[in-house]
Amino acid sequence: MSKRTDGPRVLIRVNDKAGNEYLCPVEELRDPKNITQEELRYCFDSTQEAFTDREVMAIIRSEFRKHPKDDD
């Protein structure tokens, strides 16, 4: 896993070995193609949570609002 930063989190869709789909912060994953149970605790279960594409975009936008870009 990479170091956490104060910037916005990048979420990606991944599947576990059983084929379940999750939204996970990319910085928490070692290998998105082989996600572990440990890594899943940082993820959202997209089927259980029933996220639509619009909701996924809202989650992503909310992460950007939490961490506004610094204008140096």
Secondary structure, 3 states (H helix, E strand, C coil): CCCCCCCCCCEEEEECCCCCEEEEEHHHCCCCCCCCHHHHCCCEECCCCCCCHHHHHHHHHHHHHHCCCCCC
